[in-house]
């Protein structure tokens, strides 16, 4: 089969890959977007879009389209391990990834990105140590693609990272599991996303996210789980623990119509386990661990890293086309933009893994408008989470003035 040539090859059409393809195509770069399944594609995910994702979608020019299809809420309901709850104000949209990813791919194609699917990555091609494209396998046989620069957006799966020579740690940081159900009786009652820090599944949390048409995404994420892997048995075990232990989830499923199979997927978090780049190749999105271990949120950072890598490529190609050394610029940019923030949110996740602290923090925040405001700022990324999730932060929250608004 003849070689397909392009300036930039993007492998993987999730949020990171689609955002990169949109940015490149909008700048007039010849970009080819490839995925192993034809659009629409599905992904095990919580489906919640918080402020960082909303800002990125706005930059891409698709926020209004997403908002028109999504369920909107102005708060998140957080449950502590003791069953007490706390409402935190923040804008959030919920849209199943099947719909979101299809919308993002459609937008990239409208902006001028070329699209090829389904094609499975089998090999990266090299000139010396420089990645110069890839070889894919499809229904018609092998399909070689030649590119000046390649962006890898294949998610947490280790095999593509190993093919790319970027995999430092094969094992994931944890895994997520989710089930879609429809419950028309509870659709009016449960209108805001729900997070439960249930000690039965720690370190981790469960969720109930209301989507359009009385559909709910019910699931859980587990981090640093030494006795659990992303097997069918472990996925079912964690999901059942959450549903059995959280009354609202149990009530929701008892009267619901199940809309699809229970699905699990590995997670890479905290910018760990993967090299960011090599000559000719930049990894973006969850492939480099852009999911927060604190919240499991990764869509916003996936979009951001896709746009960051694409913009660097655009600047290089416009300045004369030299892309040597781009891997160092990109890796340094990721470190500067995200390393300290991910480390702080990882620290916060460890604090949330202590049920006694969670119960105490929720109790204090219900009485303290100031502390509640700080927690809302953590969700918005307007504040360093260690201002709350640290010994000093806990001590300040305990002071009498912390209860005053």
N, C-alpha and C positions, 0 to 999 in steps of 0.2 A: 504494500500500500504506500502511496506517495507520502512524503513527509509534509506535515502542515507546519508552516512557518508563522511566527508572530514575534512582536517585540517582547511581550510579557505573557507568560503562562501562569494561570492561577489554578491550582489543583484543590478542589473542594468548594462547594457552592453553598456553604452555610453563611451566617452573618459576616464572618471575617472575609471569606472569599468574595462574596457578593459585594461587600463594601469596597474592597480593593478594586474589583473589576469596574464598579461604577466610577470610582475616583479616577482610574486610569483612562477609561473610555471617555469620560467627560472632558479630560484634558487632551483628547485627540490621539492617545496612545493605542496602538493595535494590540488588543488584549484578547486572549482566548481563555474562557472559563470552562473547566472540565469537571464533571462529577461522575461518581460510579453509579448513580441512579438518575433517571430522568426526573425533572421537576414536575410535581412537587415532591419534596423529600421530607422525611419525618426525623425527629430527634427526641430522645428522652431528655426532657427539660421541664422546668417549672412554669415556663411561659410568661413569667412576670417581667415587664419592662419598667425599670425604675429610672431615676432622673438621668443617669449617665447614658443609658440606652436611648432615652427620649431626645437628649441633646445630640447624640450621634445620628439618629434617624432624621432629625431636623437638618443637620449639616448635609446629609445625603439627599434631602429634598423629598422624603417619603413619609414624614411624620403625619401629615394630614391623612394620607391614605391608610396608614396603620391605625390612627385614631378612629377613623370611620368604620373599621372592621372589628375593633377591639372592645372589650368591656373595660370601663374606666372606674377608678375608685380614688378617693382622696385620703385614704388612710390604710394602714396595715394593722391587723389585730394580732398581737403577739401573746402567746400563752406560755407561762412559766411552767416548770415541771410539776408544781403543786396544783396546777389547774387554774390559777388566777390569771387574769388577762390584763392587757395594757394596749390602748389605742395610740398609735403613732401616726401623726399627720404627714403625708407625703403623696405626691401624685404618682400613680401607677396604672399601667395598662396591662391587660392580660389578653394575649392572642396566641392560640396554638401554633407551635413551630411549623407545622405543616403549612399553615396559611402565611406566616411571617416569611419563611424562607422562599416560598413561591413568589410572594410579592417582591422580595429583594432581588431575586433572579430576573423577574420580569423587568424590573427597573433598570438593572444593569444592561440587559439586552436592548432596552429602549434607548439607553445612553450610547449604545454602539458596541458593546462587548459581544464577541462571537461566543457561541455556545456549542459544546459537544458533550453528549451523554446518551446512553450510559457507557462509560469507559473506565476500566479498572487499572489503576497504576501498577505496573509490574517492574519498572526499572527507571532510574534517573540516568540520563546520558551525560557524559563528561568529556571535556577536552582538558587533559591534564587533571588538575584538581577542581576545575571550574565546571559547575553544573550548567549544561547548555540545552536542557530540555528533558523530555521524558518519553518513555515507551509505555503505551497503554494497550489493553486487550479489550476488544469489543466483539459484538456478534459477527462482524465481518472479518475478524482477525486482528493482527497487530496494527497499531496506529502510532507511528513515531511523530513527535512534535519537537520542533526546534525553536528555542527562545533565547533572547539575550539575557533575560532574568526570569527566575521562577519563584513564585510565592506558594508555599505549602500551607494549606488551610484544611487539613484532614482530621482535625479534632484530636481526641485523647487516645485513639487507637494506636498501639505501639508499632504495628507492622510498617506503616508508611514512614514513621520516624526512623525506624531501623534502616529501611531502604535508603533514606536520605542521609544516613550517617549522623543524625542529630540526637538519637535516643541515648540519654545518660542513664535513665532508670526505666526499665520496662514496666514495672508495676505502677499502677495508678495511685493517686492520692486517696481515693475512695470511690464510691459509686452512687448513682442516683437511680431511683425506681419510681415509676408513675403509672397511673391508671386513669383513663378518661371515662367518666360516667355522666349520665344526664339525670337530674332530679328536679323536676318542675315544682315540686312542693316546697323545696328549700331555696329556690332561686331568688325569691324576694328577701328571705331571711339572711342569707349569706351573700353579701354583695361586695365585701372587701376581702382582699387576700388575707389568709390566716397562716400564721407560722406557729408551730408548737415545738418548744424545746423539751421534748419528752425524754426523761432519763432512761427509758427502755431502749432508746436507739442512740444514745450518746456514744462517742462525740458526733453529734449531728442534729437533725431536726426534721420535723414533718411539715407538710404544707397542704393547704386547700386553696386553690386559685380559681375563682369564678371567671369563666370565659363566656362569650356570647351564647345565646340560645339555650340557657339553663344547663350548659355543659360545665363540668368541674374537672380540673386536673388535681388529682389526689396523689401525693407521693411523699418521698423521703430522701434525704441525702445523708450519707454516713462517711466520715472522714477518719483516716488513720485507723482503720478497722483491721486489727491484726488477725482476728479469727474469722473474717468475712472476705469473700472475693465476689466478683461480679458474675457469679454462677446463677443458674435458675433457682437453685435451692436458697442461696443467700438473699437474692432479690425478693423472693416470696417471703422468706423469714423476716426480713426487715419491714416489708410492707405490712405483713400481718401484725407485727409488734406495734406498729404505729396505729393501725386501725383499731386493734383490740384495746389499746391503752388510751386513746383519745376519743372521748364521747362524741364530739361533733363529727369526726370522721366515721365513726361507727354508725351514727344516725344517718349520715349522708349516704353511705353505701347500702344501708339496709333497705332503703326505698328507691334505689337508683337502677337505671338501665345501664348495664356495662356496654361501652361503645367500642372497645378494642382490647387487645391482649395486654396483660401486665408486661411492661418493658423496663429493662435495666440497661445502664451504660456506665462505663468507667468515667472518672473525673480526674483531670489534672489541674492542680491548684497552686497558688502562691508562687508562680513563675519558677517551678522546680521540676527537675527530671528531664529537661530537654535543653540542648544547645539552641540558641536563638537563630543562628545563621551559619552559613559557610559560603565560600566564593560562588556567586551565581545563584544562591538560594537563600530566601528569607522565610522563616516560619512565622505564622500569624495565628491569632485566636487561641483556642484551647490547645492547639498543638504545642504552645509554649507555656501552658498552665495559667491562662488568664481568668480562671474562675476563682472567686473569693472563697476561701475556706470558712470565712465568717458567715456568709449568707448563701453560698452556692450560686450567687449571681455571676454570670459570665458573658451575657449577651452584649452589654455595653462595652466591656473591655475588648471583646472580640471585634466589634465594629471599629473601635478606636485604633486597635493595632493594625487592622486591615487598611484603614485610611492612612495611618502613619507610614506604613511601608510603601503604600502606593504613591504617596506624595514625595517621598524620598526618591523613588524611581523616576517619577515625572521630572523632578528637578535635575537629576543626573542626565536623563535623556535629552532634556532641553538644553543643557549646558555643553552638549557636544557628544553625548552618547557613551561616555566612559562609565562603566559600572564596576570596575575593579575597586576593591576596598569598601564597597557599599555595605558589605556584611558587618564591618566594624562600626560604621556610622549608625546602622540600624540597631545593633546590639547595645551600643552606648546610649542611644536614645531610649530604648526600653528600660535600661537600668536607671537612667536619670528620671524618667517619667513615672516609673511604677515600683521599683524595688522597695523603697522605704514604705510606701503605702501598703503593698501586699504584706510586708513583714508586720506592720502594725495591725492589719486585719487578721493575720494569722494568730497574733497574740490574743486579740479579742476572741477568736474562736476557742482558744484554749480556756479562757475564762468562762465562756458560755458552756463549756463542757462540765462545769461544776454545778450540780443542781442547787446546792445551798446558796451559792452566789446568785444564780439566776432568780431564785425565789425572792431573795433579799433585794436585788436590784429592781425587780418589778414592783415590789411593795413600796420601795422608796420613790420610784418614779411616779407612781399613782398619786403620791402626796406632794410631789415637788415638780412644779411647772418648769423650773430651771433644769432639773435633771432630765425630764422628759424632752425638753428642747435640745439638750445635748445628744440624746439618743437619736432624735430626728435628724440632727446635723450629721451624725455618723452615717445614717442611711443615705443622706444626700451627698456624702463625701465633702461636706463643708468643714469637717472637724477631724482631728486626729483621734481615732478610736481609743488610743491609750490614755487619752484624757479622762476616760471613764473606766476602761478595762485595764486597770493597773492597781497596784497597792495605793499609790498616791491618789488616783482617781476615785477609788473606793472610799478612801479616807475623806476626801472632800465631799463626796456624796453623803457621807454619814454626818457631816457637820450640821448643826441646827439651821444655819442660814440656807442650806440647800433645799429646805422645804418651802422657802418663800418663792413666790413667783417673781 
